[in-house]
Amino acid sequence: MISLKVNGKKVKLDLPKDSILLWVLRDHLKLTGTKYSCGIGECGACSVHVNGKAARSCTLTLGEVQGKAITTIEGLPESHPVKKAWIQEQVVQCGYCQPGIIMQVAAHLEAEKNPTTDKIITKMDDVICRCGSYPRIRKGIQTAVQLKRKEVRKS
Amino acid sequence: MSTDISRRTFLKGSLAVGGLTIAVSMGPLGTRLLNASQDPQALKVFNPSIWYKITPDNILTTVIGSSEMGQGAHSALSMILADELEVDWKQVRTQQGPAAKEFINPFFKLQITVGSSSVRAFYDTLRQAGAAGRSMLVQAAAARWKVPESECSAELGKVKHGKSGRSLTYGQICLDAAKLSVPKSAPLKKESEFRYIGKVLPRLDIPAKVSGKAVFGLDVDLPDLHYAVIARPPAYGAKPIYFDEKAAEKVKGVVKVASIPMGIAVCARTLQAAWQGRDALKVKWDQGTHPQMDNNFIEKTFMEDLDKPGSKAAGSGDAAKALAGASQKVKATYYVPFVAHATMEPMNCTAELHRSGHQGSM
C-alpha cells in the first residue's frame, strides 16, 4: 500500500512502487485533466504540483511521491489567478498542453515573493504548445501576475 | 462500423429533456428544418446536420458535428444560431455531435473539420434555423398573451410585448413553442442588427479546457476499456522477420498480440502494460520497400528536382528580366524537413464493440 495526498484527500493505492504517477492519476484516480504527451518529461503537458512544486508526472514513480501532497489541474481552485487569467485572456487553443502549463505557471507564481511577468516567463522555456499559443501564454502570465498582486494587497 | 448505436443513444439522451428542439438538415435540396420536440421518430428519416434545443432552464444547447480543435468551430456556429435566435451568449452551451453521416460537411462530403469551412458551409443554414426558432418563440408568447405577433419582439433570451411591458423568457415559453410547426421562411435579421456575428466573443470550449474537465480523445473512458498499441516498422513497407509473441503475452496485463497490416498490435488492460508488451516483442524488421529512403535521401531528391523544369501553376511578370536588372540580389536557401504533424495528443481512437459483436461505435 502506498499512501499519498491527492488534491487534499488521502489516497491509499495497492500498486507497484514503480507505477508512473501520470497513469496512476489518469487510470486509477480518473483525474484525466493531467495529460500524456511526450512521456519523457520534455513537453510539460503532464505537470502537477508535488508538495507545491511543479513536477512532470510522466517521469515520477509512485515510490518517489509516497507520502507527498499532489495537486492536479482539477485540484487548483477555479478562483486561482492563473485559471482566471487563462479564461480572461482566452489563452487556450486546442488546450491539450494547457493543464500542465497552468500548473507550472501556478507553482512559480506561488513560489515568488514578488512575482513579475519576466520572472515567471524565464521559468517557462521548457514547455511545448503545438498550437503556438506562446504569445497568449505570455499575456495570461501577465494578467495572472496582476491578479495575484491584487490578491496579496487585499489579504 | 455502424453509426446507428451512437446515434440512437445520442438521440435518447438529447431528447430526454423537454424543450424546443429544432433539427437542421442540409442536403442537395437546401436547408430543411424540423421541430423534433414533438416527433423524435421523425429524426430517423430526417437526418439533421445540426440541432439546437431551448430548455425550460433558459439554456440554448447546440449540437455540432464539426470538431472543436481550438479554432473555434463550436463557438462560431453557435454564435450564428444565437444571433438569429436572440439568445444571450451567457445562456449558450454546446455539445460535440456524434460521428454520423448526418454531420457530413457538404463541401467535402465527409464529416471533416478542415480548411476553415465550417462557417462557410453552415452560415446560411444556421441563420435560417435560428430565425425560425425565434419566430416560433415570438408566436408562442403572443398566443399566451393573446396579442398580435407584430406587437412582440425578441431580445436577449426574452420575448417582449412593448405595449404592456410584459416579457417572458425563452425558458418559460419553449414548451409552448415546441408545439408549433416550423415556419417555411422566417425573416432573417439585418446585418446591422447582428449582435455576435463579426465580433469576438469568449469561446465556449475554454472554461472546460482550463478547469481540466474537457474530455479529449485519450480521456474517453468506457467499462472494461483495453488499450492497444502498434509496433510500427522503422522503414517504408518493412515487414517483421522476427518477433517474440510469447514474451509479450507473458507481460502482466497483456491480453492479445495480433499481426495487422501496419505492424504488430499489442492489446492490454493498461497502456503501460501494452507498451511493455510491445518492447517485449523485440521485433526485427526487413529493409522494406524503399531502403534508401531517409531524410538525406528526401532532401537530396527535393534539391535535385528543383533544377528540373517544373510545371507552371500561375505566372505574372517576368522574373528573369527583373532579376537581371536588379540593383541588389539576395540568395538564400530555405529547407523545411518532411515532418509529421506531431500533435501534443498522441493519435488515438476509442472503439466500443457491443455484446452482439456485430455493432460498434467509435
Boltz contact constraints between the chains, C-beta under 6 A:
constraints:
  - contact:
      token1: [A, 23]
      token2: [B, 272]
      max_distance: 6.0
  - contact:
      token1: [A, 27]
      token2: [B, 270]
      max_distance: 6.0
  - contact:
      token1: [A, 32]
      token2: [B, 219]
      max_distance: 6.0
  - contact:
      token1: [A, 33]
      token2: [B, 212]
      max_distance: 6.0
  - contact:
      token1: [A, 37]
      token2: [B, 344]
      max_distance: 6.0
  - contact:
      token1: [A, 45]
      token2: [B, 344]
      max_distance: 6.0
  - contact:
      token1: [A, 73]
      token2: [B, 212]
      max_distance: 6.0
  - contact:
      token1: [A, 74]
      token2: [B, 212]
      max_distance: 6.0
  - contact:
      token1: [A, 83]
      token2: [B, 210]
      max_distance: 6.0
  - contact:
      token1: [A, 86]
      token2: [B, 210]
      max_distance: 6.0
  - contact:
      token1: [A, 87]
      token2: [B, 206]
      max_distance: 6.0
  - contact:
      token1: [A, 87]
      token2: [B, 210]
      max_distance: 6.0
  - contact:
      token1: [A, 90]
      token2: [B, 206]
      max_distance: 6.0
  - contact:
      token1: [A, 92]
      token2: [B, 206]
      max_distance: 6.0
  - contact:
      token1: [A, 92]
      token2: [B, 209]
      max_distance: 6.0
  - contact:
      token1: [A, 93]
      token2: [B, 70]
      max_distance: 6.0
  - contact:
      token1: [A, 94]
      token2: [B, 69]
      max_distance: 6.0
  - contact:
      token1: [A, 94]
      token2: [B, 70]
      max_distance: 6.0
  - contact:
      token1: [A, 95]
      token2: [B, 209]
      max_distance: 6.0
  - contact:
      token1: [A, 95]
      token2: [B, 214]
      max_distance: 6.0
  - contact:
      token1: [A, 96]
      token2: [B, 344]
      max_distance: 6.0
  - contact:
      token1: [A, 96]
      token2: [B, 345]
      max_distance: 6.0
  - contact:
      token1: [A, 97]
      token2: [B, 344]
      max_distance: 6.0
  - contact:
      token1: [A, 98]
      token2: [B, 209]
      max_distance: 6.0
  - contact:
      token1: [A, 99]
      token2: [B, 212]
      max_distance: 6.0
  - contact:
      token1: [A, 130]
      token2: [B, 343]
      max_distance: 6.0
  - contact:
      token1: [A, 130]
      token2: [B, 344]
      max_distance: 6.0
  - contact:
      token1: [A, 131]
      token2: [B, 70]
      max_distance: 6.0
